[in-house]
Amino acid sequence: MSIADIFRVLARRWYVMVPLALLSLVAGGFLAMRTPVTYESRAEMALLDSARVARPAPSYGNPLAYASGSLIGTADVLIRALQSPETVGLLRERGITDAYGVDFAANADGPLLTLTVTGESRTRVLEETRLITDFASEELRSLQQQVKVPEGYEVRSARIVPPQKPVSEPKTRYQKVAAVVAFGLTAAFVLSFVVEAWAMARRRARGLPEPGPGASSPRPGAGRIRTVLTRPLDAVAVLTGYLALALFLPSNLALPALGGAGTPANVFALLGLFWYLATWCRGRIAPAPGTRTVRTMMLVLALTVLLSYVANQDRISTQKEILAADRGLIVLLVWVALVVLASAGIQDRRRLDVLLRRLVVMGSVVAALGLYDFFTGTNIADSLRIPGLNSSVASVSVLDRGSFTRPRSLTAHPLEFSGMLAILLPFALAQALDPARRAAGALRRWAPVVLLGGGLPLTVSRTSIIGVAVVVLVMLPRWKPQRRWTAIGILFGSVAVFKVLVPGLIGTITGLFSGSLNNADSSTQARTIKYPKIYEYFTQDPVFGRGFGTFTPERYFFTDNQYLLTLAELGALGVLCLLLLGLTGVHQGGAIRRLARDEADRELGQAFFASAMVALVVGATFDTLSFPMFAGVFFLLLGLGGSCLGFVRREAAAAASPSAAARAPDAPSRSADSPHLVEM
């Protein structure tokens, strides 16, 4: 279904689209006028050690020299006391009625606290910030008096940053208005096509002809815009547009009103879902047979997230947590869109192969940019400025490890970059070994393998090496002995090449693993020390968690582990769904390999198997689904695996039963003479 066909339907059902669209705009304008502007003021304070501890040399009695990490436990006790319901009631008696927050200061290594107050009156917010800062010092003294701390050993506080002039926070209002308008326009769009489908069904029941679909292909000599509007679309074209936005724009850039969920790629994916719904309502497309499993698992995940969202409505949450939960629902809808478009929307096997090749080529470009970052010591993503897009995360400086720059290319972090390369490497190998692509030449076939595989060690991370190890352990045993021994020789040769071209790299990487095993690595210690705190949050709601997307680093801390993060946000049920999703990808890859009729399809099935295994394993090394580029490609590959399994199943059924092949013309093989773009 083309874009022009969609506009024709909306024009025919203007009596549905126009009133609802106007109503949503009016509602958004009314909400913008009625929602007051909020102001936020903040102050910062530090905890200082007692005078007796600060007395010895070399501090010479300077208490600020002892504002160290040893007081973090005391700071945590104070934060919990200030956030307790009893303290909230006491502060209300003192006149603090606006929302306030107390937490560790951002990027702080010691006991530095940030106190914020948010309200509608600028002067009142400033006064309440002063009151709560003074109360925090009183509460610290009171806590120590309760446990009878000896004189001279009391922990003290110092006001580092006094209450600041309140600044307006319009983002919350903009997000509410954008949500109302987007919901209204979405409802108008969907309802227009529902009415169209109902009207078409009535016309068919009466024996009346349907309205003409218009030109199915652009006329010769038509203008460029008219050609684009009238050209038939398919799911591969839509997903190609998504990949171009997801991989070629820095993943931290987003629309200001939507926060981290509003990346251009996510918005495009949602528009693609609307295209699929419109095409489905018009009867131009039907879900591909044999692809239901992955969509069923996505439905289970969606229900789990929604149950967690509903279950946490009664929990006392900050405004930022509420907005984070709303953004989590948007991200979930994007993932659903990718799985639906990939698994149900691709109707031609050759088009599936085209999309997989495009994915590998685009991933190779991202890898090449990462190589440039490594050898030049820069962040190429920092030099890209897109009008209308803002960074959704704090600026990430160039990260070093040892004497090497850790590249991140267009991703948000070197860990995301390494994870991306690892899940795409199996498909680059499968395409390079595909006999049907031998005519393409060795350079075109093996260049993606060199870029993706060669970029992995340069990230100087354990995740990249673990990802390579998983790919090797999954794919090598299935190869013939000659190819297997050749691959092993290339691996050892690659280690030698890296030792010559990048001296010290191999030693730095091996030092990472030895430090982890000896518990001497600071990054490993930073991860493991958080495990008990995750357990505390898990016990508060072990089934549904705190809500998807609410465990933000600004409010809590980085988990660096997707399973622990899911445990806190979605509880045990969420971790089970995450494991089942990964195992679904593994199952699809194994089933493709078992049912495939040729060696190329068996290699492709093993690539899906290896990619899903990589995603399962590296989920324990960083919070994979918190990074939009990795998460988008992961769910896209899940959907593509379901689509490929559907094609292989239909081909196997057709080969086993010639009569079934005659009844199943919708199962084209790779060699089928089908067009690249088909009307759906």
N, C-alpha and C positions, 0 to 999 in steps of 0.2 A: 504494500500500500504506500503510495507516494505522499509527500507533504501536501500536494495540491488536493488529493483525495480527502485528506483530513480536513482541510479548510472547506471543501465542498460540503462535507457532512455538517460542520459547525455552522455554515451559512444556511443550510436547510433547516437546522434545528436552532435557529437564532432565538426563538421564543423561550428556549431553555438556557442557552449559553449567555445571552446578553443580560437578562434580569439577574441571574445568579452572580455574574461577574460584577455588575454594578452594585449589587447588594454586598458583596465581599469588599469592594473598594470603599463603600460608605461605612461599613463596619470597621474597616481598618482606620479610616479617617476619624471616626468617632472615638475609637480606642486611643488614637494618638492624642486627641484633645483631652480626653478624660484621664489618661494615665499621667500622673504628675512626674516631674523630673526629680530623680533621686540624687542625693549628694553623698559623697564618701570622704571621710577624714581618717587618717591613720597616724599612729605613733609607734615608736619602737623603744623597747627597753631591754637591758641586758642583766643577767644574774651574775653577781660577783661573789667570789669565795669569801670566807670569813677573814677577819683581821688576823687571827692567829695563823691561818694557813698562808696568808699573803706576806707575813713578816720575814721569812727567811730570804737569804740571797738566792738568785740575783735580782729579785723584783724590788728589794729595798722598800718593802711596805706598800708597793703600788698594787691596788686591788684589780686594776684593769688588766694587769699582766696575768692574772689568774682567772679571767673570764673565758674559761676553756671548756673543752668537750666533757670534762668530768661532771659538769653541772647539768648536762642534758636531761638526766633522769629527774632532777629537781624541777627543771623547766616543764617537763612532761606532766609531773604531778600538779604543778600550778595551772597549766592549761586545762587539765581535766577538771580541776576544782572550779575554775572560772566558767566552764561550760556546763556545769551541773544544774539541774532544775532548781535546786535550793538557791544557788547563786543568782539565777535568772530572777527569781522572786524577790530576793534581797535588793538587787539592782533596780528593779521596778519601783520598790519603795523609795529608792534614792533618786528617782526621776529619769532613769535610763529606760525608755520605752521603745526606742528604735532597735533594729536588728544590729547585733554586734558580733564580732568574731575575734578569736584569739588563737594564734598559731605560731609555729616557728617561722622566722623570717626567711624569705626566699634566698636560696643559695648560701645559707649560713652554715658554718661548720661548728659553731658554738651555741651556747644558750641565749640566743637573740630572739626575742618575741616581737611579733607584729600584732597590734591591736587596732581594729577597724570598727567604725560605726557608720551605718548607712541609714539615711532618712530623707524626708522631704523638705525639712527646714535647714538652711545652711547654718544659721547661728546655733540652732539646737544641736545639730550634729557635732559642731565644734565643742560645745560645752559638754556634751555627753562623752566625747573622746577624752577630755580632761578628767572627767569624773571616773571613768573606767580605768584610766591609767593610774590614778591615785589609789583606786580600790585594789588594783592588782598588787601594788606594794603592800597595802594593808593585809591583803589575803596571804601574801608570802610570810609576813611576820606572824599572822595568826596561826598558820599551819605549823610553824616551828614552835610556837608557844604551846600548842596542843601536845606535841611530843616532848616538850621540856628540853629543848636544845640548850646546852650549857652556855653561859654568857661568854661572848667572844667567839663562838663558833657558828653564829647565825649567818646564813647566806643572805646577802643583801641585793638590792636592785638599784639600777641606775637608768635614768631616762636618757637614751641615746639620741632619739629624734623626738622632739616635742610634737604635740598634736598639730597636724598640718591644716592649712586652709582647705576647707571642703571643696572638692571638684565635682562637677556634674558627671553622672553616669548614664548617658542616653542609650547605651547599647541594649539594656534590658527592655526599654520601651520599643526600640526598633525591632528587636527580635519578636516581641509580642505582636506588633503590627504585621510584620512579615509573615508570621505563622498564620494569622487570621486571613490575610489576603491569599496566601498560598493554598490554605485549606479550601477557601471559597472557590478559587479558580479551578482547583483540582476536582472538587465536587461538580462544578459546572461542566467541565470537560467530560468526566466519566458519565454523568447523567445524560449528556447530549448523545453519547454513543449508545447508552442503554435505550434511550427513546428511539434512536435510529434502528437498532436491532429489533425492537418491538414492532416498529412500523413496517420494517421489511418482512417480518414474519406474518403480519396481517395481510400485506399485499400478496405474499405467496399463497396464503390460505384462500384468498379471493381469486386467485388465478391472474392477478395483475402483474405486468412486467415491472421489474425493479428500475429505478433511475439509472441512467447510463453512468458508468464509472469514470467517463472522461478518457482522455488520451492516456494509454498505458505506457507510452514512450514518447520522448520529446520529438517534436517535428523537426525535419531538416531545416537548418538555418535559424532555429530558435535562439533567443538570447541566452546568455549564461545563467541568469537568475531563473528564467523560465525552464531551462534545461534541468537545473537542480531541483526545482519544485515538482516537475512532472516525472522525473526519473523514479522508477520503482525502487523502493528500499528493501533491504533484507536485514536480518539480525547481524550478519557479518559486517555490513557497512556501518551499522549503529555501533557495534562493539569496537570497530576500528577507530571510530571517532573518539570513543571513550579512552582507548589505549593511548591515542596520540595526546590527549589532554592529561592523562594520568602519568605518563612516563616522560613527557617532554616539558611539563611545567613543574617547578619545584613543589613538592608535596605539602609544604607548609603554607602555601599561598591559598587564601580562601576569601569568599565574599564577606565583608565586614558584618552584615546582619546575621549570618548563619554560623559564625565561629569556625571551629575546626572541621565541622561537617560540611561546610559550604564550599568545598573545592570545586573548580569548574568541572572536573571529571565526574564528581558525584552528582552535580546538577544535570550534566548531560546524561548520566545513567538513568536518572529519574525521568527525564524526557523520553529516553528510549523505552522505559517501562510503559509510559503513556502511549507511545507509538504501538507497542505490542498489544495493549488493551484495546486500542482503537481498531487495529487490524483484526484482532480476534472477534470483537463485537460485530464487525462487518462480515465475518465468515470467510476472510481471506487467508486465515492461518489456523492451524490446530496444533496442539502440543505433539511433538514427535513421539511416535510409539516407542515403548521400551526405555523411557528416560525418566520415569516417575520417582525412582528411589532418591535421587539427590534433592528433588523438590520436596519430597516428604520430610527429609531431614532438615531442610531449611524451614519448613513449617513448624517442626518441633522446636527448633531454636527460636523462631519468632514467638511462639507461644510461651516459651520459658522467659524470654525478655519481657513480654507483656505482663505475665504473672508477677515478675519481680517488680515491674513498674507500678502495678496496682497495689501489691503488698506493701510497698514502701511509702504509700501516700500518707499514712498515719505517723510515719517517723519524722521527728523534728529534723528538718533539713535547712541548710542555708539556701539563699537564692541562687548561688552559683551551682550548688548540687542539683537543684531543680532544673536549671537551664542545661546542665550537663546531661541529665536523664533525657530531656527532650531531644538534645542533639544525638544521643544514643539511638533513639527511635529513628531519626533520619538516616543515620549510618546503617542501621539494620535494614531499612527499606532499600538502600542502595545495594547492599549485598544480595537481597532477595531479587532485585532487578537484574543483577549480573547473572545469577544462577538461572533465572527464568529465561532471559534472552539467550543464554548460551545453550541450555539444555533443551528448551522447548521451541526456540525460534529458528534454529539452524535446520533447514530442510534439505540441504544439498551437501553430500559428503565432500565434494571438491572444494566447496566454500569453507568447510571446516578446516581443511588442510591449508587453504590460503590464510585463514586467520591465525593458525598456529605459526606459519612462517612469518607473518607480519609481527607477531608477538616476539619471536626470537630476534628478528632484525631490530625491532625497537629496543629490546633489552640489550642488544649488542651496542647500540648507540649510547645507552646509559652507561654501559661498562666502559666504553671508550672515553667518555667524559670523566669517569672516575679515574682512569689511568692518567689522564691529563692532570687531574687534581693531585694525584700522588707524586708525580715527577716535578710538578711546579710548586707544590706546597700551597695551593690555593683552594678556595671553595667557589666553584663556578656558579653555584646556585645563588650566592650572595650578590653577584653582579647582575642578576636578572630582576628587573622591576616591571611589573605588569600593572598598568593603570586600572584602578578599581578593585585591586586585590591587596589584602593586607596579610602579613604573617600571622598565623594563628598560634604560634609558639614563640618563646623567647629566642632571640638570635643565637645561633649555634656557632661558636668560634671554631677556628681550625683546630681539630683534635690531633694530638700527637701521642705516640706510644713508643717509648725508646727514643730513637733518633729519626723516626719515620712519621710522616703525615698520614693520618687515616682518612682516605677519601670517602666522600658520601655522594658525589655526583649531584643528581637532582633530587635525591631522597632527603629525608629529614635527619638521618643519623647514619654513621658508618655501619651500625648493626642492621639497619633496614637495607642498606646497600648490599651487604654480604648475603642477607637472606634472600633478596631478589635474585642475585646471581645464582645462588644455589638451587632455587626451585626452577629456574629456567635452563640450567645446564643440561639436564636429561633430555629436554626437547631439542636442544642444539645438537646433541650427540645423535639422537634418533634421526633427525633430518640429514645430518652429514652422512650417515650410513645407509640412507634410503636409496636403493638401486634406481628408483625412478628419477632421481636428481643427479645422476652421474654426469649428464650432459651439461649441468650448470657449471662445471669446473671445480677444481679442488679449492681454489681461493674462496669462492662464494659459499661452498659447503662448510669449510673448516674455519673460516675467519670468525664466525660467531662462537665456536667452541674455544678458540684461542683467547678471544676477548673476555668471554664469561669465565672460563676456567682460570685464565691468567690474572684476572682482576680479583679473584677470591683471596689469595694469600696477601695481596697488597693492602687489604683492609686491616691487617694486623689484629685479628680477633679470633677468639676460640670458635665463634659461631661459624665463620667461613670454613675453617678446617673440619669442624664436625659435619658441616653440610657436604663438603667434598667426600669425606669418609662414608657418609650414608649413600651418596650417589654411587661411589665405587663398589661398596658392599652389595648394593641392590642390583646394579647393572652387569658387573663383570661376571658373576657366576652363570648368567644366562647366555653369555657369548660363547662362540666356538673357541676351542683351545688356541688356535692361531691368533685370532683377534684378541683373546684375553691376554696372552703373553706379550703381544705387541703393546697393548694398553699399559701393562705393568712396566714394560721397558720405558715407555714414554713418561710415565709418572716419575720414575727414578731419574730419568734424564731431565725432567722439568725441575726437580729439586736441585740438580747440579747447575742448571741454567740460572735459577734464582740466586744461588750462592755466588755465582760469578757476576751477574748483572746487578744484584741488589745485595751487597755484602752486609751481613749482620741480620738480615730479615729472618732467615731460618732459625738462627739462635734466639731471636726475640720471641718468635712464635713458640718454640719449644720451652722457653722460659716461662711463658704464660701457663702452659699446662703443668709444668713442674711446680710452679708457685701455687697453683690451685690444689694440687695433690698434697703439698706440704702446708697448706693453709697459710701461706706467706704472701698471697696476692691480695692487695687492698681491695680491688674490685670484687673479688670473690667474697671477702669478708663483709663488704658492704651489702652484698646480696643476702648472705646467710643470716646476718644479724637481724634482718627484717622478718624472718620466718615466724618467730613467736608473736610479733605484733599482728601479722596477717591472721594467725590463729585466733587472736582476741576478737578481731572484727568478724571472723567467720562464725564464732560461737554466738554472736549477737543475733544472727539470722542464718542458721546453717543450711536452710533449704533454698530460699530465694535470694539471699545476699542483700546488699545495700542498694542495688539498682545498677543497671548497665550504664557505664560511662561516668558514674559518680565518684569513683575512687581516683580523683585527679591528683597529680603530683603537687599542684599548688596547695591543695587542701591537706593531703596526706604525705605520700612519698612515692618515689619510683620503685616499682616491684622488680623490674627486669626479669619477669617470669610470667608468661601469659596464663599459665595454670593457676598460679597464686593470685593473680589479678582477677581472673574469672571466679576463683573461690570467694574472694571478698565481694565482688559485684553481683554474681549470680548464684552463689552458694554451690552446694554439691550437685544440684540439678544442672547448673550451667556447665560445670566441669565435665559432667557426663555427656552433655550435648556436644561440647567441643571435641571430646575424644571420639564420639560417634561420627562427627563430621569428617575428621581426619581419617578414620577407618573406612568411611564411605569412599573417600578418594582412593585409598589403598585397595578396597574391594573392586572399584571400577577398573583400576589398572590391571589387577589380576584377572578379572573376567574378560577384559579385552584381549589379553594375551592368550587365554585359554580358548576363546572362540574365534580368534583371528584366522583367516584363511591364507594369509601370505606373511612373509617374514617382516615386511615393513610395518604392518599393523601390529605384529607381535612386539617389535621394538617400540612402537608408539605406546602400546599398553604398558610395557615395562617403564617407559618414561613417566607416564601418569602415576604408576606405582611408586617410583623413586621420588618424584616431586612431592607426593602426599606424605611419604615417610620423612622427607626433609622437614616439611612443615610441622609434623608431629614432634620431631626431635628438637628443632630449634625453638619451639614454643617454650622450652624450659630454659633457654639462654637469654631471651629478651621477650618483651611484651609485643608479640607480632601484630596483633589486631589493633594496636594503638597507632600504627603507622599506616596511613591511607594507601600508599602505593603498594606495599606488600599485601595488605588485607584485600585490596581490590583484585590484584593478580591471583591471589590464592582462591578467592571465591569464583573468579572467572574460570580458573583451571578446573575447579570442581564441576562447574556447569559444562565445560567442554568435555570433561571425562564422561559425564552422563550422556552427552550428545554422541560422542564417539562410540560408547557402548551400545547405544540404541541402533546406530548404523551397523555395527558388527553383528548384533543380535539378529537384525532383519536379514542381513546377508547370509548368516549361517542358517536361518530358517528357510530362506529361499533356496539355498543349495541342498538342504535336506529334503525339501518337498517342492518339486516343480510346480505343482498346482498352487501351493502357497505363493510362489513367486509370481504366478499369473494374477493372483488376487492382491498382490502387494506392490503396485507400481510406484509407491511413494518411498521406496528404499533404494535409492541409487547408490551404486558402488563408486569407488574411486575412478574407475575407468568409464563410468557412464557418460554418455554424450548429452550432458545437461548443461544449460546455460549458467554462467557465473552469477547473473542477476535474474531472479525470477519474481514474477508478480505473486504476492501472497495475499 
